[in-house]
C-alpha cells in the first residue's frame, strides 16, 4: 500500500533561497526512491512562476509528484499527474 508523503520544498529539497531555487542538498535521490513507491505531495507557499520553478525541479530530477498544494492559508490543489 502506498503512503502519502507531504514535502516542503525550500530548505527541505534545496537550500532556502526563496523565491529562487536553492542548491540541491542531496534530497533528490531519496525523494526519487520514495516517489517510486509512494504518493508525494508538494506543500509550498510558492505561486506562479516560482511554483513552476519548484515543479520543474522535481521533473528535472525525475521525481514523481502525485499533487501540489500551494498558496496560503489553506492551499490550492494543482494536479500534476
C-alpha positions as CSV (number, residue, x, y, z in Angstrom):
1,X,0.0,0.0,0.0
2,X,1.3,3.4,-1.0
3,X,1.8,6.1,1.7
4,X,1.0,9.7,1.2
5,X,4.0,11.9,1.9
6,X,3.9,15.7,2.2
7,X,7.0,17.6,1.2
8,X,8.1,21.2,1.8
9,X,10.4,22.5,-0.9
10,X,12.5,25.4,0.3
11,X,15.0,24.3,2.9
12,X,14.0,20.7,2.6
13,X,14.6,19.7,-1.0
14,X,17.0,22.5,-1.8
15,X,18.7,25.2,0.3
16,X,16.4,28.1,1.2
17,X,16.9,30.8,-1.4
18,X,13.1,31.6,-1.8
19,X,11.8,32.9,-4.2
20,X,14.7,31.3,-6.3
21,X,15.5,27.6,-6.4
22,X,18.4,26.9,-4.0
23,X,21.1,24.3,-4.4
24,X,20.4,20.6,-4.2
25,X,21.1,19.3,-0.7
26,X,21.1,15.6,-1.6
27,X,17.3,15.1,-1.2
28,X,16.7,14.3,-4.9
29,X,17.9,10.6,-4.8
30,X,15.9,9.9,-1.6
31,X,12.8,11.6,-3.0
32,X,13.1,9.7,-6.3
33,X,13.1,6.4,-4.4
34,X,10.2,7.5,-2.2
35,X,8.3,8.7,-5.2
36,X,8.6,5.3,-6.9
37,X,6.8,3.6,-4.1
38,X,4.6,6.3,-2.5
39,X,2.5,9.3,-3.4
40,X,4.4,12.6,-3.0
41,X,2.6,15.8,-2.5
42,X,4.5,19.1,-2.6
43,X,3.3,21.6,0.0
44,X,4.5,25.1,-0.6
45,X,3.6,28.8,-0.4
46,X,5.2,29.3,-3.9
47,X,2.8,30.6,-6.6
48,X,3.0,31.4,-10.3
49,X,6.5,31.3,-11.9
50,X,8.1,30.4,-8.6
51,X,5.8,27.4,-8.1
52,X,6.5,26.3,-11.7
53,X,10.3,26.5,-10.9
54,X,9.8,24.1,-8.0
55,X,7.7,21.7,-10.0
56,X,10.3,21.8,-12.8
57,X,13.0,20.9,-10.2
58,X,11.1,17.7,-9.4
59,X,10.7,16.9,-13.1
60,X,14.4,17.7,-13.9
61,X,15.3,15.2,-11.1
62,X,12.9,12.6,-12.3
63,X,10.8,12.7,-9.1
64,X,7.2,11.7,-9.4
65,X,4.8,14.1,-7.8
66,X,1.2,13.0,-7.2
67,X,-0.1,16.5,-6.5
68,X,0.9,20.0,-5.4
69,X,-0.8,22.1,-2.7
70,X,0.2,25.7,-2.9
71,X,-0.6,29.2,-1.5
72,X,-2.0,30.4,1.8
73,X,-3.7,29.9,4.2
74,X,-5.3,26.6,3.3
75,X,-3.7,26.0,-0.1
76,X,-4.9,25.3,-3.6
77,X,-4.5,22.0,-5.3
78,X,-2.7,21.5,-8.6
79,X,-2.7,18.0,-10.0
80,X,0.5,17.2,-11.9
81,X,-0.1,13.6,-12.9
